[in-house]
Amino acid sequence: MSSLRDQLLKTGLASKEQAKKAEKQAKSKTHQQQKQKRKKKKAETVDTESAAYLAAKAQEEEMARAKELNRKKQVERQQKESLAQVRDLIKHNQVNDYKANIDYHFIDGKFARQIHVNAKQQQQLANGQLAITVLDEDAYYIVQANIAEKLLERLPEVVVCFNKEKEKTSEADDPYANYKVPDDLMW
């Protein structure tokens, strides 16, 4: 007595490739069923009170704590690196004029602060070509606009005064368009 496969091949209703494919699918199906049976059997036999189970669970928890600690250390290291880069950028590119005699007032958080600048720096600060940065709470430094852009990318809270070009309102919407601002206006 021949199998159904042989009979189909003899009559020409199926090719050898189709027969191999069908055989492969049947084997795969039986393999999956056996795998599921083993999983069910294993799940039923796990004793949550056993020492091995408790030890494995404790090890998993320890690994989770270690991963969290490593992640925190990584974040802390990145913050330190970023702060060091910002500090170097400011220290190497500051353009403070220590002989300057003009007080330039600006807002830092809730407080009004001042820094001494010369006339050229005052104009450049107003035009957005220079920016004021802070290090160590009360140490203010003047840097170029391109350096301020880099600082804003890395650590935005160190840039305290930067008059970037903001979206200009159209002249039709501006109620003060007919009034010219005096050049010598200081606050």
C-alpha positions in Angstrom: 0.0 0.0 0.0 1.5 3.3 -1.0 1.1 6.6 0.8 -1.1 9.4 -0.4 2.0 11.4 -1.3 3.2 8.7 -3.7 -0.3 8.4 -5.3 -0.5 12.1 -5.9 3.0 12.1 -7.4 2.1 9.2 -9.7 -1.1 10.8 -11.0 0.7 14.1 -11.6 -1.6 16.2 -9.3 1.4 17.3 -7.2 5.1 18.0 -7.9 8.1 17.0 -5.9 8.6 20.6 -4.7 5.0 20.8 -3.4 5.4 17.4 -1.7 8.6 18.6 0.0 7.0 21.8 1.1 4.0 20.0 2.6 6.3 17.6 4.4 8.3 20.5 5.8 5.1 22.3 7.0 3.9 19.1 8.7 7.2 18.7 10.5 7.2 22.4 11.6 3.7 22.1 12.9 4.5 19.0 15.0 7.7 20.6 16.3 5.7 23.8 17.4 3.1 21.6 19.1 5.8 19.7 21.0 7.5 23.0 22.0 4.2 24.3 23.4 3.6 21.1 25.4 7.1 21.4 26.9 6.5 25.1 27.9 3.2 24.2 29.5 4.8 21.3 31.4 7.7 23.5 32.5 5.3 26.3 33.6 3.3 23.9 35.7 6.3 22.4 37.4 7.9 25.8 38.5 7.7 26.0 42.3 7.7 29.6 43.4 8.8 28.6 46.9 12.0 26.7 45.8 15.4 28.0 46.6 16.5 27.9 42.9 13.5 30.0 41.8 14.1 32.5 44.6 17.8 32.7 43.8 17.1 33.3 40.1 14.6 36.0 40.9 17.1 37.7 43.3 19.8 37.6 40.6 17.4 39.2 38.1 16.6 42.0 40.5 20.3 42.5 41.2 20.9 42.8 37.5 18.1 45.3 37.1 19.5 47.4 39.9 23.0 47.3 38.4 21.6 48.3 35.0 19.8 51.3 36.6 23.0 52.3 38.5 25.0 52.1 35.3 22.5 54.2 33.4 22.6 56.9 36.2 26.4 56.9 36.1 26.4 57.2 32.3 24.0 60.2 32.5 26.1 61.8 35.3 29.3 61.3 33.2 27.7 62.9 30.2 26.6 65.9 32.2 30.1 66.3 33.6 31.6 66.1 30.1 29.1 68.6 28.8 29.8 71.0 31.6 33.6 70.7 31.0 33.1 71.4 27.3 31.0 74.4 28.1 33.5 75.7 30.6 36.3 75.3 28.1 34.3 77.1 25.4 33.6 80.0 27.6 37.1 80.4 29.1 38.8 80.2 25.7 36.4 82.4 23.8 35.5 85.1 26.3 36.0 88.7 25.2 35.5 90.6 28.4 37.2 94.0 28.5 38.4 94.5 32.1 39.1 98.2 31.4 35.6 98.9 30.3 33.6 101.6 32.0 30.0 101.3 30.7 27.5 99.4 32.7 25.4 97.0 30.7 22.3 95.8 32.5 20.6 92.5 31.8 18.2 90.1 33.5 19.5 86.8 35.0 16.6 84.8 36.2 14.6 87.1 38.5 17.4 89.6 39.1 18.8 92.5 37.2 22.6 92.2 36.8 25.3 94.4 35.3 28.5 93.8 33.5 31.1 96.4 32.4 31.5 96.7 28.6 33.0 99.1 26.2 31.0 101.0 23.6 31.6 98.5 20.8 30.6 95.6 23.0 27.5 97.4 24.1 26.4 97.8 20.5 27.3 94.2 19.6 25.3 92.9 22.6 22.3 94.9 21.5 22.6 93.6 17.9 23.0 90.0 19.0 26.6 89.6 17.8 27.7 89.0 21.4 26.1 87.1 24.3 26.5 87.0 28.1 27.1 83.7 29.8 27.4 82.7 33.4 29.8 80.3 35.2 29.9 79.6 38.9 26.8 81.6 39.8 28.3 85.2 39.6 31.0 85.0 37.0 29.7 86.6 33.8 31.5 86.3 30.5 30.9 87.9 27.1 31.3 85.5 24.1 30.7 85.7 20.3 27.3 84.7 18.9 28.5 81.5 17.2 29.9 80.3 20.6 26.6 81.2 22.2 24.8 79.0 19.7 27.1 76.1 20.6 26.5 76.7 24.3 22.7 76.7 23.7 23.0 73.3 22.1 25.0 71.8 25.0 23.8 73.6 28.1 21.3 76.3 27.5 21.1 77.6 31.1 24.6 79.1 30.9 23.5 81.7 28.3 21.7 84.4 30.2 21.6 87.3 27.7 21.5 86.7 23.9 19.6 89.1 21.7 19.1 86.7 18.8 17.0 87.9 15.8 13.5 87.1 16.7 10.6 86.9 14.3 10.0 90.5 13.3 6.5 91.6 13.3 5.2 93.0 10.1 5.1 96.8 10.0 1.4 96.7 9.4 0.9 95.0 12.8 3.4 97.2 14.7 1.6 100.1 16.5 5.0 101.8 17.2 6.3 101.6 13.6 6.1 105.4 13.2 8.2 106.1 16.3 12.0 105.9 16.1 14.0 104.5 19.0 16.7 106.9 20.1 20.3 105.6 19.7 21.4 106.8 23.2 18.6 105.1 25.1 20.0 103.3 28.1 18.1 101.6 31.0 
